[in-house]
Amino acid sequence: MASLHELKAPKDSRHRKKRVGRGQGSGLGKTAGRGGKGQKARSGNMRFEGFEGGQSPLQRRLPKFGFNSPNRVTYAIVNLGELEKFEAGTTVDEEALRKARLVRGRNDDGIKILGQGTLSRKLTVKAHKFSASAREAIERAGGQVVELALMEHKPESAAKAHGGKGVKGVKPAAKAEA
């Protein structure tokens, strides 16, 4: 077997760059390989991606579809069966799930516990969402479910941000016409 320093490209597999417009003797002088006149001889000759010779291109013939909500919330999913790793009486929160490598990365907005698998230990589980079956199974095993808010604001900042919004001065009652 050859060593890395002995590897070579196969013969004639490397081609020189075509140098156009470098005089008659080069074989690609004068018109530089584009022929004489016509749309394809000109600069800016419609060779962009998707151009179909003037025919309405595919990306314009097909209908638009789909929508990505800018406000969508994605959850890191953890199944009940995976919680069997923890010892009875443990508080299972995001930090514990990350240490156990059940939750990875930083692109999720919260953690959701789903009811797949069985749980036989008494655990206190803190997460942002629970499926109904997961909630029931944790409580059946003698554990406790603590649902966390997705975003927590300090009460004073929430009051400042939303205080008085949408509340307009009280209008005097309209007089009934007699």
N, C-alpha and C positions, 0 to 999 in steps of 0.2 A: 504494500500500500504506500502511496506517495505521501510525503510530508507536506504541510501547508506551504513551506517556502519553495517547494518544487513544483507547485501547481502553475500551469500556464493556460492561457486561452487557446482554444483550437485554432489551427491555421485558417486564415481568411475569415475569421469570425468578427474581426474588428474592422470597421470601414472608416475611411477618412470622411470628414465632414465635407459636404458639397459646397464649394466656394463659388458662388455665382457672380456674374458681372465683373470678372477680372480679366477681360480682354479676349479677343478673337481666338488666340492660340489655346485658351483653356477649354474650348468647346462649349463653354456656357457664358459667352460674352454677349454683347449687344442686347438681345431680348431676355437673357438670363434664364433660358429654359422654359419661358412662358409662351413662346410662339409669337405670332404677329397679331396685334389688335384683339378686340373682343373683351367681354366682361372679365374673363379669367386672366387677362393680361394686365389688368389695372390693379392699383393698390386698393385695399379695402374691398376685396372681391367676394364678400358674402361667404367666407369659409368659417363662419362661427358655428358653434355647437348647436345642433337642432335645425340648421338651415336645410330646407328641402327643395331648393331650386325654385323658390317662389310659391310652391304649394303651401297651403296653410300647415304649419308644423304640428307634429303629434301633440306636443304639450299644450297647444291652443285648441286642438280638436277634442281633447278629452275633457269631461266635465270636472269642475272643482268639487272636492269633497273633503270631509273631515274637519275637525276643530280641536285645537289644544288649548284648554282653559289655562289662563295665566294664574288662576287661583287654585289649581288642583292641589290636593293634599295627598302625599304618598306616605305609606306606612311601612316600616320594617316588620315583617311577619314572623311571629314565633308561635309554634304549635305546642299544645299542652304536653305531648309526649316528650318534647325536648326539655321541659321543666323538671323531669324526673332526675336530672343531673344534680339538682340542688338538694341539700339535706333538709329534713323536716324542721320547721320553725324558722327557716331562713326568710329574709325579706328580699324578694327578687325585684330589682329596679333596673334602670337602664345601665347603670355602672356594672352591676352583677352580670347582666346579660352580655355586655361587651367583654368582660373578663372571661366568661365561658365561651366566647367567640360565637354566640348565637346571633348577635347583631354586629354588623360590620359597616364601615363606610360612614359618610356624613351627609349623604344626599337624601335622607328620609326626614320627614317632618315629625314623626312620632313612631310609637311602637303599638302594634295591634296583636292581641293574643287570640289565636283561633283554637277551636275545640277538637282538632284532630289528635288522636292518641288518648291515653288515659293518664290520670294523675292520682297517685295513692298517698301523697305526702301533704302535710298541712303547711301551706306556704302563704305568705303575704305577698301578693303580686301587685306591683305598681306599674301601670301602663296607661297609654292615652286612649286606647279603645279595647273593648272585649267583645267577642261574639257571644250571643246568648248561651250557646252550648258550653263555651269556655267558662263563662261566669258561673253557670250552674255547677259544672264539674269541680271548680276550685272550691266553691262553698260546700259542696257535698263531701269533699275530702277534709273539711274542717278548716279550710283556709279563708283568707280574707282578700277581697278585691278592692283596690284603691284606684279610682279613675282619675288621672291627671288632666289638667287643662292643657290644651295645645300651646297656648301662649299665656303667660302670666304677666299682668301689668301691676305696677304699684297702684294702690287705690288713688293716691293723689295725682298720678300722671294720667290715669284713666279719666278722672273727674275733669282734669284740665283739658284733655284732648276732646272730650265729648260734652263738657259742661255747656249747657245753653244751646247746643246745636239743634236746629229744627224747631226751637221754641220761639215763637214770635210774640210780640206784645199783645196783650189781650185786647181784642177789638170790642168796642161798646156794642151792646145788643141793638140790632136794627129796630127802629120804632115801627110798630104795627100801624098800617094805614087804616083809618076809620072810614 
